[in-house]
């Protein structure tokens, strides 16, 4: 039983009509909150450190929104996800900068929405204002001493923009990637078959890495893999037609006695041997019968 790698078809679905509005709305909300955190950061080292961590959280939040939006719209086009992630990250940072500068200018006066819109309408002024802002000066004074150099704001803002855009763009792929064309739905069923593994099974490991699993199927299925070294065949399939299916071969690489109260953490560390591989209906039926 030798299989081919599963590849997405670059499906857009309803994403071009739905995802931009959904994600950009989130970018405005998250970006505004991010700008407020930066406004509170400069005079407090702790809050300033939190503000730096918030940049990573901003990218992750946008990636989560984009992941959910592409799942709902049945889109598995990676280029669309990455482009939308970059756009969302750029938009969120732009809103963050506009909110930050508006709050700084209105520190001695009442904050007005009109002032925010006026600031957002002038990209050149935003950029000049950001470069002139002593961003995270409290952290520099606390750990280095003295005033930060003039180039620090530019470097930090550039790093932040790269961080947010990269996390939003490359962290947005849906967790569920198997799509059933016949049923027009994401695959929603998953189970794992476990087989005993010996330390001398190097040749079998090489076969699995090449997509050949017949040698593994000659072994008995483990009903309970706890406290054992094992190979695993992780199955994903469509619960509608029961024909669209993939399999991923894995093995546990670290085993500990989980009954020992002194040991904490996971009992197994998995080594993924193959990417998702397509199962024919007959091969899937053969594996499914072993569950």
N, C-alpha and C positions, 0 to 999 in steps of 0.2 A: 504494500500500500504506500505509494509515493504520491505526494500532493504538490500542488502549485501554491505559491504565495497569494494571499488575498490582497487585492489592491482596490482602493476606493475608486469610484468612477467619476469623481469631480462633480457630483450632483450639486446644483444650486438650490433646487426646490423653491420654496417661497422666500428664501433668505433675502434676496435683493429688495423685496417689497416690505419686509417686516424688520429684519435685523438692524438696518441703519438707524431707524427711529428708536428702537428699543435700547440699543447700545449707546447711542449718543445722548439720550435722556439720562441714562445712568452715568455717562461721562461728565455731564454738567453737574449732577448731584454730588458724585464722589469728588470731582475736581473742586467744587466749592468748599466742601468740608476739608479737603486737603489744604486749600489755601488758608482756611481759618486756622488750622493747626500750625502752619508756617508763621502765621501772624503772631501766634502766642509763643513761638519758639525762641526768638533771639535772646531774651533776657533770662532764660532758665535752661541750664545745661540738660536737665533731665527731659524737659519737654522738647528741647532741640534734638536730643538723641531719638526721641519718639518720632519726631517729624521726619528724620532720615529713614527710620524703619517704615513710616507711613507711605513713603514712595514705593517701596516694594509691595505693600498692602494695596496701594492704589492699582498697580499693574495686575495683581492677583484678582482684585475685585472686578476689574474690567474683563479679564480673561474668563472669570466665572460667568459674567453676564453674557459674553459672546458665546461661551460654550452652551449655556442654556438656550440662547436664541437660535443657534444653529441646530440644536437638537430638536426644538419645537418645529422649526421650519424644514426639517429633513434635509439638511445641507451637510455634505462631507467634502466640500471643495476647500482644500487646505490653503490655496492662494487667496481665496475670498476671505477666509478666516484671518489670515495674516495681514492682509491689507486693511481689513476692518479693525483689527487689533491696533495697527499703527495709527489709523485715523482716530480711533477712540482714545488712545494714549495721548496723542497730540492735542486733541480737543480738551481732554481732562486737564492737562498741564496748562493749556492756554487759559481755561476758566480759573484754574488755581492761581495763576499769576495775576489775572485781572482782579480776583477777589482779594488776594493778598495786598496788592498795591492800593486798591480802593479802601481797604481797612486801614492801611498805613496813613493814607492822606486824610481819612476821616477820623483819625484817632482823637482829635480834639473837637470833633463836631458829630452831628448825627449822621449815621449811615443811611444812604438813600439808594434805592434801586436804580434811579436814573444815573447816579454817579457811576455805578457799576457798569451799566450799559455804555456810558460815555467812555469809560476806560477801555472796555472790551473792543470798542470800535476803532481803537488806535493802536495797531500792532507795534509800530515803531516806538511809541511812547512806552509800551509795556516792556519791550526789550531793553530800552535804555534804563527804565526804572529798575528792572531786575539786576542789571549789571552794576548799578549804583548802590544796590542794597547789601549791607554787610551781613550776609546770610550766615547763620550759625556762629556768630562771633563769640558767643558765650562758651561754646565748646572749645574754640581755639584758645581763648584766654585761660580756660581752666586747665587744659592739658598741655598747651605749648607755652603760653605766656605772651603778653603783649597783644597788640591789635593784629588781626589777620591781614595778609598781603592783599593788594588790590585785585589780583587775578583769581583769588579764591572763589568769589561768587560765580564767575563765569564757569570755572571748572565744576563746581558743585551743581549748578543748574544743568550743564551739559551732561554730567553723569546721571543726574536724576531723569532727564528726558530720555536718555538711552535706556536706563533701567526700566522705566514705566513702559516705554514703547515695546521693548524686547519681551518683557514678561507678558504684556497684553497680547502681543502678536503670536508668540510661540507657545503660550500656555492655554490656548483657546480651543484646542482640538477636543471634541466630545469624548467622554470616557467610553461610550458605546459606539464602536465604529463599524459594526457589521450591519448592513442594511439589506433587507429582503426586497428585491425588485418586484417579485410576484405579488407580495402583499402590500407593498408601498409602506413599510414600517420598519423601525429598528428591531433587530433581534432582541428578544426579551427573556430568553431562557439560558441558563448556564449551570453546568455541573462539572465535577472533576473526577476522573478515574485515577486510582492510585495503584502502583505496582511496586513490589519489593525491589530494592536496589542494593547490589553488593559493591564493595570498594573496588573490585576488579572489573567493573563493567565499563571500562574505557571504550571498547569497541562498540558497545551498544549506544553509549553517549554520542559517539561520532555518527552512527547511523541516524539517530534521532535528529542531530543537528543538520543532517542532509535531507530531512523530511521523510525518512523511512521508519515506519513504526511497527512493521510486521513482527520483528524480533521481540518487541515489548508485549505484543498481544498474545504471545505464546505463554506468558506467565499468568499466574492467578491474580485476580484483582484483590487488593487489600480492602477489607471491609472497614478497618479502622487504622489509619496511618500513624496514629500517635505512638511515640517512642520507637519509630522505625525510620530507616533511611529509605527513600522512595523516589520513583519517577512519577510524574503526573501528566495526564492528558486533560487539559482544560478545554471543555467544549462550550461553544456558544452557538445557539441556533434560534431560528424563528419559531415561535410558538403557534403561529397561524397555520403555515403550510407544513412545517416540520421537515423541510427539504434544504433550505439555505442554512449552511452550517460551516463553522471553522473550528480548528483545533490548534492549541499551543502546547508544545512539550516543555516540561519543567522538571527540575529535580531539586531536592533540598540539599544544601551544601553545608549546613551546620546543624548538629543535633546535640541537645542537652537533655538532661533528666529533669523534666518539668515537675517531678514530684519533690525535688529538692527545694525547700523553702528559702534557701540562700540565693537561688538563681532568679533573677528578674528579667523581664522582657520576653521577646518572642522565642519560641522553642525552635523555630526553623527559619533559615534564610533561603529564599528560593533563587535559583539560577535559571533564567529563561533561556531555553535551548533554541527555540525557533520563533519567528514572528508568526502571526496568524496564517494558517494554511487552509485552503478550501477543501471541504469534504464533499465527495459525490453523495447523492442520496443513498446509494447502497452502502458506502463506507460509513456514513453517519448512522444508518440503521444498525450496522454491525456493532459500532461503538455504543450506541444508545442502549442496545440490548444488554450490555454489561453493567449498566448503572444499577 
